[in-house]
């Protein structure tokens, strides 16, 4: 995961081109009900073994915002472990320095299926992250969901979330407030790690929905 974290941060930030970075002033509460940025990616092995699996990831700002990640080996080919990831969020520029409490509100659906021929690990994760864009540094994070499976019986569910992160925001810095999904499968048998919109295997698309991000002060 440390390598994937490095890849995510190195990939940077994509925007939809229609919105500007929001100015945030300490002492005032801001609620952002529309995402304006995100990114997506795959580990280096996904493209090499595409014939033996399905690796999809994407993000968007329609319907407030969403992110999706799927890693699936659907053959008996013994592929290498693989990870897909995506995130969606909001960029802000801070005026003043203060301690913030940032709320991340959304919902998700997930599905994990372990090895069908022999035990193979599959997992999905949802995180909230505060990232200092100016300094290229992760400030704070919180795991919202982690589910894994080692068995050939599916594990799945869906839920809403409203979680907060306490951190200090610094004057003049730009931050990306992220809701992130990752889907991981280990080398081995057929298996699936899917953040999906419905409770069916490999549904793809709309694994995590962005409702809003709220910046308050402590």
N, C-alpha and C positions, 0 to 999 in steps of 0.2 A: 504493500500500500504506500510505502514511502516513495517508491519509484513512480507510482501512478500520481501521487500528490505533486511530485516535481513536474511531471508531464502536464498536469492540469494547469499549474501556475505558469509554466513556460508557454503554454498555448495562448495565454492572454485573454482578451475580451473582445467579443463580437457585439455589435449593436444592430438594431433594426433600421437605423438611419433616420428615424422620424422624431426622435426625442432627444432633448439635451440633458446634460447632467444636472440634477436637482441641487440647488443651493440650500443648505441646512444651517440654521443659526441656533446655537446653544440656548436652552431654556424654552424653546418652542417645540411642541409635539407635531410630528409630521406622519401622515399615513399615505403610503404609496400603494394604490390599488391596481397599478399597471406595471408590469416588468418592462425593462427597456434594454436588457443585455443578457448575454449568455455565451456558452461555447459547448463544444462536444468533441469526443475523440475516442480512439481505440488503441489498445496496446499493440506493439509491433507485430504480434503473431496473428492478429485477426485476419488481415488481408491474405497472408500466406496460406491460411487454412480455410478460406471462405468456402471451398468446395465441400468441406466436411462440417460445416456449421453455419450459423447465421449470427451476424454481429451488426447490430443496428443501434444508432444513437442520434438524437436530434433535440432541438429546443426551438421555441417560438414565443412570440408575444401576443398572438391572438388568444382570445378568451382569457385575458389577464396575464397569461404566461404559463408555460409548461415545459417539462424536460422528460426525456425518455431514454432508457438504456436497456439493451438486450444482449446477452451472450448465450448462445445455444449451440451445442454440438449435437447434431441430429443424425450422426452416422456412427459406425463402429470404428472409424479411424481414430487412432490414439493421438489426438492433437495436443499441443502445448497448452498450458494454462492461458487464459485470455480475460481481458477486462474491457468493458465499454463504460463510458461515462458521459454525463451531460449536466449542465447547470443553467439556471435561469435566475435573474435577479434585478437589482436596481443599483445604479451608481449615484453617489451623492458627493458633494464637495462641502466640507465643514468649515464654518466661520466661528471661531472661538474654540477653546479647549475645555472639555468637561467629561464626566463619567456618564455614559449612556446605557440605557436598557433597550435593546432592539428586539422586537417581536417578529417572529416569522410564522405566518398563518397560511395553511394550505391543506391539501389532502393527497393521498397516494393509494395505489393498488399494487400488489406484488405477488409473484409466483416463483417458487424455487422447487426444482426437481433434481434429486441426487442421481447417482449413476444407476443406469438400468441393467447393465451387464455385471458390474461390480462397483463397490462404493467409490463415488467420485463427488468431490465437494463443490457446492454451488451456493452463492450468497448474494444478497442485495443490501444496499445501504443507502440511507437518506441522511444528509447532514445540512446544518445551517452554518454558514461561514461568514465572518467579517474579514475582508481582505483589503489591506492598504495598497492601493494601486500606485500611489506616488512613490512608495518605498519598496514595492514588490515584496510585500511581507504579509503573511497570514497573522492576523491579530488574535482571533479567537474562533472556536468552532464548538459545535454541539451535535452529537449523534442523535437523530430523531428516531431512526429505525435501523435495526440490524437483524436480518433473518438469514439463516443458513440451513442447509439440508445435505445429508450424506446418504440418504436412503432413496429407493426408487418409488416412494410414495410422495405425491405432491404436497407441498405446504404453501398456503396462500391466504391472503386477507386484504383488507383495505381499511383506512381510517382517516380521520381528520387530525390535524395537529395545530397547536398554537404554543410555541416554545420561545423562550427569550434567551439572549446572550447579554451579559454585562461586560462592558469593556470601556476603555478610554478612547475618545475620538479627539484628534489633534487639529489645531487650527491650520487651515490652508491645505489639508490633505484631502485627496479623493479616495473614496472607498467603494468597493463593490460588495453589496450585501447579497449573498448567494444562497439558493436552495439547490442542492446537488444530489444526483443519484449516481450510483455505480453498480454494475452487475458483473460478477466474477464467476468463472468456472475453472476448476483445476484440470490438469491433463487426465485423460482416461476415457471412460465410457460416455454414452449419450447422457446429457444432462442439460438443464435450463436454469438460467437466472434472469428473471424478467420483471421489470417494472411496467405493469400493463394496465390498460384502461378497463378491461373486463377480466373476470376470473377464468381465463382460458389460456393454455400455454402459448407462449410466443406471440401474444397479441400485438406487442409493440405499441408505439405512439400513445402519449398521454399518461405516462407512468406517474408523474408528479404534477399536480396543479398548483399554481401560485394564486393565492387569494389576495394577500396584502403583506407588506412589511411596514412596521410602525417604529419610528425612532422617538424615544422618550428620554428623559434625563433623571438621574438619581440625586 
